[in-house]
């Protein structure tokens, strides 16, 4: 196993990580921004007000994209395990 293959596997792992975390992070960012604008407009400074909508939105995103996320991570793992003989020899 040479340095190029290690870098390639690391790059693929980072791409899969970004791909899996992007929907959750983007929805959390959008909901946080909307709640922050609401708090600024109404001058309500309650910390739990931001937590509950984010929690609900993240749960909804995980339920909606869960099968796709699972297929992505299992596909990556399966490809990685299938390529073990080629990495060793």
N, CA, C and O atoms as a GROMACS GRO file, in nm:
protein
  356
    1UNK      N    1   0.086  -0.117   0.000
    1UNK     CA    2   0.000   0.000   0.000
    1UNK      C    3   0.090   0.124   0.000
    1UNK      O    4   0.172   0.143   0.090
    2UNK      N    5   0.075   0.205  -0.100
    2UNK     CA    6   0.159   0.322  -0.110
    2UNK      C    7   0.086   0.447  -0.059
    2UNK      O    8  -0.031   0.441  -0.021
    3UNK      N    9   0.157   0.557  -0.059
    3UNK     CA   10   0.103   0.681  -0.003
    3UNK      C   11  -0.016   0.733  -0.084
    3UNK      O   12  -0.108   0.792  -0.028
    4UNK      N   13  -0.014   0.710  -0.214
    4UNK     CA   14  -0.125   0.758  -0.297
    4UNK      C   15  -0.257   0.691  -0.262
    4UNK      O   16  -0.362   0.755  -0.259
    5UNK      N   17  -0.251   0.560  -0.236
    5UNK     CA   18  -0.375   0.490  -0.201
    5UNK      C   19  -0.425   0.531  -0.063
    5UNK      O   20  -0.546   0.537  -0.041
    6UNK      N   21  -0.335   0.558   0.029
    6UNK     CA   22  -0.376   0.605   0.162
    6UNK      C   23  -0.442   0.742   0.151
    6UNK      O   24  -0.545   0.768   0.214
    7UNK      N   25  -0.384   0.829   0.071
    7UNK     CA   26  -0.442   0.963   0.050
    7UNK      C   27  -0.577   0.951  -0.019
    7UNK      O   28  -0.670   1.024   0.015
    8UNK      N   29  -0.589   0.860  -0.115
    8UNK     CA   30  -0.716   0.840  -0.186
    8UNK      C   31  -0.825   0.791  -0.090
    8UNK      O   32  -0.938   0.838  -0.096
    9UNK      N   33  -0.792   0.695  -0.004
    9UNK     CA   34  -0.889   0.644   0.092
    9UNK      C   35  -0.928   0.753   0.192
    9UNK      O   36  -1.045   0.768   0.225
   10UNK      N   37  -0.831   0.829   0.238
   10UNK     CA   38  -0.860   0.940   0.330
   10UNK      C   39  -0.948   1.044   0.266
   10UNK      O   40  -1.039   1.098   0.331
   11UNK      N   41  -0.922   1.073   0.140
   11UNK     CA   42  -1.004   1.172   0.068
   11UNK      C   43  -1.147   1.122   0.053
   11UNK      O   44  -1.242   1.197   0.073
   12UNK      N   45  -1.162   0.994   0.017
   12UNK     CA   46  -1.297   0.937   0.005
   12UNK      C   47  -1.369   0.940   0.139
   12UNK      O   48  -1.489   0.970   0.144
   13UNK      N   49  -1.298   0.910   0.246
   13UNK     CA   50  -1.360   0.912   0.380
   13UNK      C   51  -1.407   1.053   0.415
   13UNK      O   52  -1.515   1.070   0.471
   14UNK      N   53  -1.326   1.153   0.384
   14UNK     CA   54  -1.366   1.291   0.411
   14UNK      C   55  -1.485   1.333   0.325
   14UNK      O   56  -1.574   1.403   0.373
   15UNK      N   57  -1.487   1.290   0.199
   15UNK     CA   58  -1.600   1.323   0.111
   15UNK      C   59  -1.729   1.260   0.163
   15UNK      O   60  -1.834   1.325   0.162
   16UNK      N   61  -1.722   1.135   0.207
   16UNK     CA   62  -1.841   1.069   0.261
   16UNK      C   63  -1.885   1.138   0.390
   16UNK      O   64  -2.005   1.155   0.413
   17UNK      N   65  -1.790   1.177   0.473
   17UNK     CA   66  -1.825   1.246   0.598
   17UNK      C   67  -1.895   1.378   0.570
   17UNK      O   68  -1.996   1.410   0.633
   18UNK      N   69  -1.843   1.455   0.475
   18UNK     CA   70  -1.906   1.582   0.439
   18UNK      C   71  -2.044   1.558   0.379
   18UNK      O   72  -2.139   1.630   0.410
   19UNK      N   73  -2.055   1.457   0.294
   19UNK     CA   74  -2.183   1.425   0.230
   19UNK      C   75  -2.287   1.384   0.333
   19UNK      O   76  -2.404   1.420   0.321
   20UNK      N   77  -2.246   1.309   0.435
   20UNK     CA   78  -2.340   1.263   0.537
   20UNK      C   79  -2.379   1.374   0.634
   20UNK      O   80  -2.492   1.376   0.682
   21UNK      N   81  -2.288   1.463   0.663
   21UNK     CA   82  -2.319   1.566   0.762
   21UNK      C   83  -2.384   1.690   0.702
   21UNK      O   84  -2.444   1.770   0.774
   22UNK      N   85  -2.374   1.708   0.571
   22UNK     CA   86  -2.424   1.830   0.508
   22UNK      C   87  -2.574   1.852   0.528
   22UNK      O   88  -2.613   1.963   0.565
   23UNK      N   89  -2.661   1.753   0.505
   23UNK     CA   90  -2.805   1.782   0.523
   23UNK      C   91  -2.839   1.824   0.666
   23UNK      O   92  -2.920   1.915   0.686
   24UNK      N   93  -2.779   1.760   0.763
   24UNK     CA   94  -2.810   1.791   0.903
   24UNK      C   95  -2.758   1.930   0.938
   24UNK      O   96  -2.829   2.009   1.002
   25UNK      N   97  -2.637   1.959   0.898
   25UNK     CA   98  -2.579   2.089   0.932
   25UNK      C   99  -2.649   2.204   0.861
   25UNK      O  100  -2.670   2.310   0.920
   26UNK      N  101  -2.685   2.184   0.736
   26UNK     CA  102  -2.753   2.291   0.661
   26UNK      C  103  -2.891   2.321   0.718
   26UNK      O  104  -2.930   2.437   0.729
   27UNK      N  105  -2.966   2.217   0.754
   27UNK     CA  106  -3.098   2.239   0.813
   27UNK      C  107  -3.084   2.305   0.950
   27UNK      O  108  -3.162   2.394   0.984
   28UNK      N  109  -2.988   2.261   1.027
   28UNK     CA  110  -2.966   2.322   1.158
   28UNK      C  111  -2.927   2.469   1.144
   28UNK      O  112  -2.972   2.553   1.222
   29UNK      N  113  -2.845   2.500   1.046
   29UNK     CA  114  -2.807   2.639   1.020
   29UNK      C  115  -2.927   2.723   0.979
   29UNK      O  116  -2.945   2.834   1.029
   30UNK      N  117  -3.009   2.670   0.889
   30UNK     CA  118  -3.125   2.745   0.841
   30UNK      C  119  -3.226   2.769   0.954
   30UNK      O  120  -3.276   2.880   0.970
   31UNK      N  121  -3.254   2.666   1.032
   31UNK     CA  122  -3.349   2.681   1.143
   31UNK      C  123  -3.293   2.778   1.248
   31UNK      O  124  -3.366   2.860   1.301
   32UNK      N  125  -3.166   2.768   1.277
   32UNK     CA  126  -3.104   2.860   1.372
   32UNK      C  127  -3.111   3.003   1.326
   32UNK      O  128  -3.136   3.094   1.406
   33UNK      N  129  -3.089   3.025   1.197
   33UNK     CA  130  -3.098   3.161   1.143
   33UNK      C  131  -3.240   3.216   1.151
   33UNK      O  132  -3.260   3.332   1.187
   34UNK      N  133  -3.337   3.133   1.117
   34UNK     CA  134  -3.478   3.177   1.124
   34UNK      C  135  -3.518   3.209   1.268
   34UNK      O  136  -3.582   3.310   1.293
   35UNK      N  137  -3.479   3.122   1.361
   35UNK     CA  138  -3.514   3.146   1.502
   35UNK      C  139  -3.441   3.270   1.555
   35UNK      O  140  -3.498   3.347   1.632
   36UNK      N  141  -3.317   3.290   1.513
   36UNK     CA  142  -3.242   3.408   1.557
   36UNK      C  143  -3.306   3.537   1.505
   36UNK      O  144  -3.313   3.637   1.577
   37UNK      N  145  -3.354   3.534   1.381
   37UNK     CA  146  -3.423   3.652   1.328
   37UNK      C  147  -3.553   3.677   1.404
   37UNK      O  148  -3.588   3.791   1.431
   38UNK      N  149  -3.623   3.569   1.437
   38UNK     CA  150  -3.746   3.583   1.516
   38UNK      C  151  -3.716   3.641   1.654
   38UNK      O  152  -3.787   3.728   1.702
   39UNK      N  153  -3.609   3.592   1.716
   39UNK     CA  154  -3.572   3.643   1.848
   39UNK      C  155  -3.530   3.789   1.841
   39UNK      O  156  -3.560   3.868   1.930
   40UNK      N  157  -3.460   3.825   1.736
   40UNK     CA  158  -3.418   3.965   1.722
   40UNK      C  159  -3.538   4.057   1.698
   40UNK      O  160  -3.540   4.170   1.748
   41UNK      N  161  -3.635   4.009   1.624
   41UNK     CA  162  -3.753   4.091   1.595
   41UNK      C  163  -3.842   4.108   1.718
   41UNK      O  164  -3.901   4.214   1.739
   42UNK      N  165  -3.851   4.002   1.798
   42UNK     CA  166  -3.940   4.008   1.914
   42UNK      C  167  -3.867   4.037   2.045
   42UNK      O  168  -3.931   4.056   2.148
   43UNK      N  169  -3.735   4.041   2.041
   43UNK     CA  170  -3.650   4.064   2.159
   43UNK      C  171  -3.673   3.962   2.268
   43UNK      O  172  -3.668   3.993   2.387
   44UNK      N  173  -3.699   3.838   2.227
   44UNK     CA  174  -3.709   3.728   2.321
   44UNK      C  175  -3.573   3.661   2.325
   44UNK      O  176  -3.526   3.610   2.223
   45UNK      N  177  -3.508   3.660   2.441
   45UNK     CA  178  -3.376   3.601   2.454
   45UNK      C  179  -3.382   3.474   2.539
   45UNK      O  180  -3.331   3.470   2.651
   46UNK      N  181  -3.445   3.374   2.485
   46UNK     CA  182  -3.459   3.246   2.555
   46UNK      C  183  -3.374   3.143   2.484
   46UNK      O  184  -3.390   3.121   2.364
   47UNK      N  185  -3.282   3.079   2.556
   47UNK     CA  186  -3.190   2.984   2.495
   47UNK      C  187  -3.260   2.856   2.448
   47UNK      O  188  -3.220   2.798   2.347
   48UNK      N  189  -3.363   2.813   2.521
   48UNK     CA  190  -3.431   2.690   2.481
   48UNK      C  191  -3.515   2.709   2.356
   48UNK      O  192  -3.553   2.612   2.291
   49UNK      N  193  -3.544   2.832   2.320
   49UNK     CA  194  -3.622   2.859   2.201
   49UNK      C  195  -3.547   2.817   2.074
   49UNK      O  196  -3.610   2.778   1.976
   50UNK      N  197  -3.416   2.824   2.076
   50UNK     CA  198  -3.339   2.781   1.959
   50UNK      C  199  -3.318   2.631   1.958
   50UNK      O  200  -3.304   2.571   1.852
   51UNK      N  201  -3.316   2.570   2.075
   51UNK     CA  202  -3.284   2.427   2.084
   51UNK      C  203  -3.397   2.339   2.032
   51UNK      O  204  -3.372   2.246   1.956
   52UNK      N  205  -3.519   2.366   2.072
   52UNK     CA  206  -3.632   2.279   2.038
   52UNK      C  207  -3.661   2.276   1.887
   52UNK      O  208  -3.678   2.167   1.833
   53UNK      N  209  -3.669   2.389   1.818
   53UNK     CA  210  -3.691   2.382   1.673
   53UNK      C  211  -3.578   2.312   1.599
   53UNK      O  212  -3.604   2.238   1.504
   54UNK      N  213  -3.454   2.333   1.641
   54UNK     CA  214  -3.342   2.264   1.577
   54UNK      C  215  -3.353   2.114   1.598
   54UNK      O  216  -3.330   2.036   1.506
   55UNK      N  217  -3.389   2.074   1.718
   55UNK     CA  218  -3.403   1.931   1.749
   55UNK      C  219  -3.512   1.867   1.664
   55UNK      O  220  -3.494   1.757   1.612
   56UNK      N  221  -3.623   1.935   1.650
   56UNK     CA  222  -3.733   1.882   1.568
   56UNK      C  223  -3.693   1.876   1.421
   56UNK      O  224  -3.722   1.778   1.353
   57UNK      N  225  -3.627   1.981   1.372
   57UNK     CA  226  -3.586   1.984   1.232
   57UNK      C  227  -3.482   1.876   1.202
   57UNK      O  228  -3.489   1.811   1.098
   58UNK      N  229  -3.387   1.858   1.291
   58UNK     CA  230  -3.284   1.755   1.270
   58UNK      C  231  -3.347   1.616   1.274
   58UNK      O  232  -3.309   1.530   1.195
   59UNK      N  233  -3.442   1.594   1.363
   59UNK     CA  234  -3.510   1.464   1.366
   59UNK      C  235  -3.586   1.440   1.236
   59UNK      O  236  -3.587   1.328   1.184
   60UNK      N  237  -3.650   1.543   1.184
   60UNK     CA  238  -3.723   1.529   1.057
   60UNK      C  239  -3.628   1.500   0.941
   60UNK      O  240  -3.658   1.417   0.855
   61UNK      N  241  -3.513   1.568   0.940
   61UNK     CA  242  -3.415   1.544   0.833
   61UNK      C  243  -3.359   1.402   0.843
   61UNK      O  244  -3.342   1.335   0.742
   62UNK      N  245  -3.331   1.358   0.964
   62UNK     CA  246  -3.280   1.222   0.980
   62UNK      C  247  -3.382   1.117   0.938
   62UNK      O  248  -3.346   1.014   0.881
   63UNK      N  249  -3.508   1.142   0.966
   63UNK     CA  250  -3.612   1.047   0.923
   63UNK      C  251  -3.627   1.050   0.772
   63UNK      O  252  -3.650   0.945   0.711
   64UNK      N  253  -3.614   1.167   0.710
   64UNK     CA  254  -3.632   1.178   0.566
   64UNK      C  255  -3.511   1.124   0.489
   64UNK      O  256  -3.528   1.057   0.387
   65UNK      N  257  -3.391   1.153   0.537
   65UNK     CA  258  -3.271   1.114   0.463
   65UNK      C  259  -3.200   0.994   0.523
   65UNK      O  260  -3.093   0.955   0.475
   66UNK      N  261  -3.256   0.936   0.627
   66UNK     CA  262  -3.192   0.823   0.694
   66UNK      C  263  -3.156   0.706   0.603
   66UNK      O  264  -3.043   0.659   0.608
   67UNK      N  265  -3.250   0.658   0.522
   67UNK     CA  266  -3.214   0.547   0.432
   67UNK      C  267  -3.103   0.582   0.333
   67UNK      O  268  -3.016   0.500   0.306
   68UNK      N  269  -3.106   0.703   0.281
   68UNK     CA  270  -3.001   0.745   0.189
   68UNK      C  271  -2.866   0.754   0.260
   68UNK      O  272  -2.764   0.711   0.206
   69UNK      N  273  -2.865   0.811   0.381
   69UNK     CA  274  -2.742   0.821   0.458
   69UNK      C  275  -2.685   0.682   0.487
   69UNK      O  276  -2.565   0.659   0.478
   70UNK      N  277  -2.773   0.590   0.523
   70UNK     CA  278  -2.731   0.453   0.552
   70UNK      C  279  -2.674   0.385   0.428
   70UNK      O  280  -2.574   0.314   0.437
   71UNK      N  281  -2.737   0.405   0.313
   71UNK     CA  282  -2.685   0.347   0.188
   71UNK      C  283  -2.548   0.403   0.155
   71UNK      O  284  -2.461   0.329   0.108
   72UNK      N  285  -2.527   0.532   0.178
   72UNK     CA  286  -2.398   0.593   0.148
   72UNK      C  287  -2.287   0.536   0.235
   72UNK      O  288  -2.180   0.501   0.185
   73UNK      N  289  -2.312   0.526   0.364
   73UNK     CA  290  -2.207   0.478   0.455
   73UNK      C  291  -2.182   0.329   0.438
   73UNK      O  292  -2.068   0.284   0.448
   74UNK      N  293  -2.286   0.251   0.412
   74UNK     CA  294  -2.264   0.108   0.390
   74UNK      C  295  -2.196   0.083   0.256
   74UNK      O  296  -2.115  -0.008   0.244
   75UNK      N  297  -2.229   0.163   0.155
   75UNK     CA  298  -2.162   0.150   0.025
   75UNK      C  299  -2.014   0.181   0.036
   75UNK      O  300  -1.931   0.109  -0.020
   76UNK      N  301  -1.979   0.286   0.109
   76UNK     CA  302  -1.839   0.320   0.129
   76UNK      C  303  -1.766   0.209   0.204
   76UNK      O  304  -1.656   0.170   0.166
   77UNK      N  305  -1.828   0.160   0.310
   77UNK     CA  306  -1.766   0.054   0.389
   77UNK      C  307  -1.750  -0.073   0.308
   77UNK      O  308  -1.647  -0.140   0.315
   78UNK      N  309  -1.851  -0.106   0.231
   78UNK     CA  310  -1.845  -0.225   0.147
   78UNK      C  311  -1.734  -0.214   0.043
   78UNK      O  312  -1.659  -0.309   0.022
   79UNK      N  313  -1.722  -0.098  -0.023
   79UNK     CA  314  -1.615  -0.079  -0.120
   79UNK      C  315  -1.478  -0.087  -0.053
   79UNK      O  316  -1.383  -0.142  -0.111
   80UNK      N  317  -1.468  -0.033   0.068
   80UNK     CA  318  -1.342  -0.036   0.140
   80UNK      C  319  -1.303  -0.179   0.175
   80UNK      O  320  -1.187  -0.218   0.160
   81UNK      N  321  -1.399  -0.257   0.222
   81UNK     CA  322  -1.370  -0.396   0.260
   81UNK      C  323  -1.339  -0.480   0.136
   81UNK      O  324  -1.251  -0.566   0.140
   82UNK      N  325  -1.410  -0.456   0.026
   82UNK     CA  326  -1.384  -0.532  -0.097
   82UNK      C  327  -1.246  -0.502  -0.154
   82UNK      O  328  -1.189  -0.588  -0.222
   83UNK      N  329  -1.192  -0.385  -0.129
   83UNK     CA  330  -1.063  -0.347  -0.184
   83UNK      C  331  -0.946  -0.384  -0.095
   83UNK      O  332  -0.831  -0.354  -0.130
   84UNK      N  333  -0.970  -0.449   0.019
   84UNK     CA  334  -0.862  -0.489   0.108
   84UNK      C  335  -0.759  -0.578   0.037
   84UNK      O  336  -0.639  -0.554   0.052
   85UNK      N  337  -0.801  -0.680  -0.039
   85UNK     CA  338  -0.698  -0.763  -0.105
   85UNK      C  339  -0.609  -0.684  -0.202
   85UNK      O  340  -0.490  -0.713  -0.214
   86UNK      N  341  -0.665  -0.586  -0.269
   86UNK     CA  342  -0.586  -0.506  -0.363
   86UNK      C  343  -0.492  -0.410  -0.289
   86UNK      O  344  -0.386  -0.373  -0.341
   87UNK      N  345  -0.530  -0.370  -0.168
   87UNK     CA  346  -0.446  -0.280  -0.090
   87UNK      C  347  -0.326  -0.353  -0.032
   87UNK      O  348  -0.217  -0.297  -0.021
   88UNK      N  349  -0.347  -0.480   0.004
   88UNK     CA  350  -0.238  -0.557   0.067
   88UNK      C  351  -0.134  -0.597  -0.037
   88UNK      O  352  -0.014  -0.583  -0.015
   89UNK      N  353  -0.182  -0.647  -0.150
   89UNK     CA  354  -0.089  -0.702  -0.249
   89UNK      C  355  -0.055  -0.607  -0.349
   89UNK      O  356   0.022  -0.638  -0.440
   0.00000   0.00000   0.00000
